[in-house]
Amino acid sequence: MTDERNWAENLTYSARRLVRPRTPDELRDAVSGSEQIRVLGSRHCFNDIADTTGTLISLADMPREIEVAGDTVRISGGVRYGDVAPELEKIGRALSNLASLPHISVAGAIATGTHGSGDRLGSLATAVRSVTLLTTSGEEKTISRGDDEFGGVPVHLGALGVVTSLVLDTEPTYRVAQYAYDGPRWEAILADYDAV
Ligand SMILES: Cc1cc2nc3c(=O)[nH]c(=O)nc-3n(C[C@H](O)[C@H](O)[C@H](O)COP(=O)(O)OP(=O)(O)OC[C@H]3O[C@@H](n4cnc5c(N)ncnc54)[C@H](O)[C@@H]3O)c2cc1C
């Protein structure tokens, strides 16, 4: 047992070992040398969805790659929202929606169908243009929007292998305002819930 815990420290993973590859070759070795694997993102799930009784693989020590091309950005599997948003902002681009915290991993948030903000914006997974997976057979496979099997891939709940990279849509950057309502009363909220 590793005694590793999730971010909130309310869950101890039952994995036998944790490996932290630093290169693609080390990652491939870790995958092919294990019967059962699960990738750890930034450990923010409250349940055991990131757990396994086999090997946990953390991508935290892998190079964090961010490559912009036109209206897309390609990021490697361990990149966090707080890594990619400032890089896009420098060139006047942005993601259409963000996780609530900058240190959440993009691949992990997308894998579980994490929502962002705003009821007119899609969840974080709707930005995915393609997913590159390292499968347990050691094969690397890219599945893109428009491919037959794409629908079930972005929100994969960690079950399809290691997401080694993602290509996401970007859009022109924008500014965000937050309105804080001080001391809202239940009667006022329930009187017109949709407006709230
Ligand atoms: C304080 C807090 C605030 C939150 N805010 C929000 C919010 O605003 N909106 C919302 O919807 N959710 C929110 N969540 C939930 C959180 O966004 C999700 O739990 C998300 O999955 C966390 O990503 P992670 O990388 O930390 O997940 P982990 O728990 O590390 O992993 C989640 C899943 O993704 C898989 N995974 C991670 N990386 C990879 C990879 N590279 N390849 C393959 N599989 C991978 C894991 O195997 C696991 O199945 C919040 C959670 C916390 C604790």
The ligand as a MOL file (V3000), in Angstrom:
LIG
                    3D

  0  0  0     0  0            999 V3000
M  V30 BEGIN CTAB
M  V30 COUNTS 53 58 0 0 0
M  V30 BEGIN ATOM
M  V30 1 C -12.2590 22.1160 -4.0560 0
M  V30 2 C -12.8480 21.4500 -5.2790 0
M  V30 3 C -13.4960 22.2420 -6.2260 0
M  V30 4 C -14.0990 21.6520 -7.3470 0
M  V30 5 N -14.7470 22.4430 -8.2360 0
M  V30 6 C -15.4300 21.8790 -9.2490 0
M  V30 7 C -16.1900 22.6790 -10.1510 0
M  V30 8 O -16.2180 23.8950 -10.0810 0
M  V30 9 N -16.8950 22.0560 -11.1060 0
M  V30 10 C -16.9290 20.6950 -11.1920 0
M  V30 11 O -17.6520 20.1530 -12.0490 0
M  V30 12 N -16.1530 19.9180 -10.4150 0
M  V30 13 C -15.4350 20.4840 -9.4340 0
M  V30 14 N -14.6950 19.6960 -8.6000 0
M  V30 15 C -14.5340 18.3020 -8.9360 0
M  V30 16 C -13.2490 18.1320 -9.7810 0
M  V30 17 O -13.1590 19.0600 -10.8000 0
M  V30 18 C -13.2990 16.7740 -10.4130 0
M  V30 19 O -13.2750 15.8450 -9.3660 0
M  V30 20 C -12.0910 16.5120 -11.3670 0
M  V30 21 O -12.2180 15.2010 -11.8800 0
M  V30 22 C -10.7660 16.6780 -10.6840 0
M  V30 23 O -9.7030 16.4060 -11.5740 0
M  V30 24 P -8.3690 15.7240 -10.9880 0
M  V30 25 O -7.3580 15.6550 -12.0790 0
M  V30 26 O -7.9760 16.4060 -9.7280 0
M  V30 27 O -8.9900 14.2940 -10.6590 0
M  V30 28 P -8.3940 12.9530 -10.0730 0
M  V30 29 O -9.1970 12.6260 -8.8690 0
M  V30 30 O -6.9280 12.9640 -9.9170 0
M  V30 31 O -8.8020 12.0050 -11.2840 0
M  V30 32 C -10.1360 12.0140 -11.7980 0
M  V30 33 C -10.3030 10.9490 -12.8670 0
M  V30 34 O -9.5720 11.3380 -14.0330 0
M  V30 35 C -8.6530 10.3110 -14.3890 0
M  V30 36 N -7.4820 10.9650 -14.9570 0
M  V30 37 C -6.8500 12.0860 -14.5200 0
M  V30 38 N -5.8480 12.4250 -15.3460 0
M  V30 39 C -5.8270 11.4860 -16.3090 0
M  V30 40 C -4.9970 11.2710 -17.4640 0
M  V30 41 N -3.9990 12.0920 -17.8050 0
M  V30 42 N -5.2630 10.1750 -18.2260 0
M  V30 43 C -6.2700 9.3190 -17.9170 0
M  V30 44 N -7.0850 9.4950 -16.8610 0
M  V30 45 C -6.8660 10.5570 -16.0670 0
M  V30 46 C -8.4040 9.5420 -13.0980 0
M  V30 47 O -7.9930 8.2200 -13.3540 0
M  V30 48 C -9.7830 9.5890 -12.4610 0
M  V30 49 O -10.6210 8.5910 -13.0060 0
M  V30 50 C -14.0270 20.2430 -7.5160 0
M  V30 51 C -13.3430 19.4490 -6.5970 0
M  V30 52 C -12.7450 20.0470 -5.4760 0
M  V30 53 C -12.0280 19.1780 -4.4680 0
M  V30 END ATOM
M  V30 BEGIN BOND
M  V30 1 1 1 2
M  V30 2 1 2 3
M  V30 3 2 2 52
M  V30 4 2 3 4
M  V30 5 1 4 5
M  V30 6 1 4 50
M  V30 7 2 5 6
M  V30 8 1 6 7
M  V30 9 1 6 13
M  V30 10 2 7 8
M  V30 11 1 7 9
M  V30 12 1 9 10
M  V30 13 2 10 11
M  V30 14 1 10 12
M  V30 15 2 12 13
M  V30 16 1 13 14
M  V30 17 1 14 15
M  V30 18 1 14 50
M  V30 19 1 15 16
M  V30 20 1 16 17
M  V30 21 1 16 18
M  V30 22 1 18 19
M  V30 23 1 18 20
M  V30 24 1 20 21
M  V30 25 1 20 22
M  V30 26 1 22 23
M  V30 27 1 23 24
M  V30 28 2 24 25
M  V30 29 1 24 26
M  V30 30 1 24 27
M  V30 31 1 27 28
M  V30 32 2 28 29
M  V30 33 1 28 30
M  V30 34 1 28 31
M  V30 35 1 31 32
M  V30 36 1 32 33
M  V30 37 1 33 34
M  V30 38 1 33 48
M  V30 39 1 34 35
M  V30 40 1 35 36
M  V30 41 1 35 46
M  V30 42 1 36 37
M  V30 43 1 36 45
M  V30 44 2 37 38
M  V30 45 1 38 39
M  V30 46 1 39 40
M  V30 47 2 39 45
M  V30 48 1 40 41
M  V30 49 2 40 42
M  V30 50 1 42 43
M  V30 51 2 43 44
M  V30 52 1 44 45
M  V30 53 1 46 47
M  V30 54 1 46 48
M  V30 55 1 48 49
M  V30 56 2 50 51
M  V30 57 1 51 52
M  V30 58 1 52 53
M  V30 END BOND
M  V30 END CTAB
M  END
